[in-house]
Amino acid sequence: MEPSLVEKIARRPIEERQRRGYPEKFPELPIVPAARYCDPRFFAAERKAIFGKSWLFVAHADEIAKPGDYLLLDQLHEPVLLVRGADGVARAFYNTCRHRGGPLVRERSGSAGKDLICGYHGWTYALDGKLIGVPQSKDFPPLDRSCLGLAPVRCETWGTFVFVNLDPSAEPLRDALGVVGEDLGPQIGDGEGVGPVLLLERRSIDVAGNWKLTVDANVETYHVNTLHQASAAIVLDQLATAIFLLPRGHSRMLVGFREGIVLPFELPPFPRASELADAGIYSYHLFPNTSIVYGGSRSFVFVISSWPLAPERTRYDVHFIAATPADGPHADHIKAIIEANWGVFLEDLGNLPFMQRSFEAGTLDGFTLGYQERRIYHQHEEIDRRIGTENVAPELRVAPVLADWIER
Ligand code: FES
C-alpha cells in the first residue's frame, strides 16, 4: 500500500474520535425496507444475480491439501464440489455424474483417492474431470468421452484463498477483488514474500436469519458498546471507527484500540502485514458475503462468510488463519484466541433470529441507519445494482445516495 494511503487510513479513527456532529454534506440514509430480509422473490433474485454471478470465497487451500481431497460446497444452491487435482490444481465441478446425475461425493469433505467415482453405476472421472471409465461399456453405443467429462465451475485462487463463480463468463477473480486485492494481496493474498498463510480451524453454524443480517453484524461497530460490552468493547474504542466505502460494494474498516490497551499476542506475524493491524481491528468486506479481518495484530486473521440457505436461514462460516500452525508451539494461545473470538461471534448471532422474526411478522416495516452503519446501506445499494433496479419491486428498492462517498 502507498504510504499516503496507510497514513490516510491510520488518521481517520482519530478524526472520528474527535467528530462532534453528523458529518457535513453526508446524506440522510433512506429507510431500508425490512422485507428485503424475508421476501422470497427478492431472495431468489439475490441468489440468481449475486450468488450466481459473484466470486465467492469457499475454502482455504489447506482444506484440500492433497490430490484427491475434496469439499462438497453444499452452501451453494447448485451442487458443486471442489477437488485438488493430481497436478496440485484446485478445481470445481458440478457434483453431477454425466450418466444420470448421481453424486460423485456425498460427504461434506474427504478424499476421493485417485479418481472420482459415481456411487450409482460407477462411471469414473479423473480428478481433472475427464471421464475415464464406464462399467459394461458394451451396453452403450460408442460414447464420445471427450464430451462427457464433469461440467466445470469457475475456480480461481488468490494465495491460499479459493474462490468459485457459478457464472462461466464472469470476469477474472483479481478484477473482482478490486481494491481489496490491491490492499491485501501483498499481505495475505498472493505476491512476493507473503509467507505462510495457514488454516488453524474452520467453524460453521446455521443461523435462523437472513444472510444480510449476519453480514450487517460484521460491518458496523455501533453495537459494540452494548452487545459486546463485556468482550470486544473492553479493547475497542467504538468511537474511533474509520469506514471507507470502496467500489464494487466492497469496504474497509479500522476500529482503533482503546488507549493503553496492549493485546497479549505471541504469534509470529505475517511478514508483510500492514502496521494498520497493530492500530486496531483492521478489516475488509468483500461483496457480497465475506469479511476478512485482522483479529487484533499482524499475526491473526479470520474470514467470515455468510451463505443464504433460505430467506430466513444462513450458514455462518469462519476460517481462522495465522502464519503458524495450530498444532505448533503456540497451540494453547491459538486455542484461546479462537474461543475468545468465537464467543464474540455468538454474541453477534444471538440477536438475529429475533430480528428476523420481527421482519417476517411485519412489526418493523423498515429500519434507519446511522452514519456508522453506512456500510450496510452501501451493501444494499450494490445488491440493487447487481439485481438491476428495474428488477426490484418498487416497495423493496433502496434509493442510491452514496455514490459521492465511494473512495479507495
Ligand atoms: Fe453416475 Fe449412473 S448416475 S454412473
Residues whose N, C-alpha, C, O or C-beta is under 5 A from the ligand:
A	BS01	FES	C97 H99 R100 G101 G102 C118 Y120 H121 G122 W123
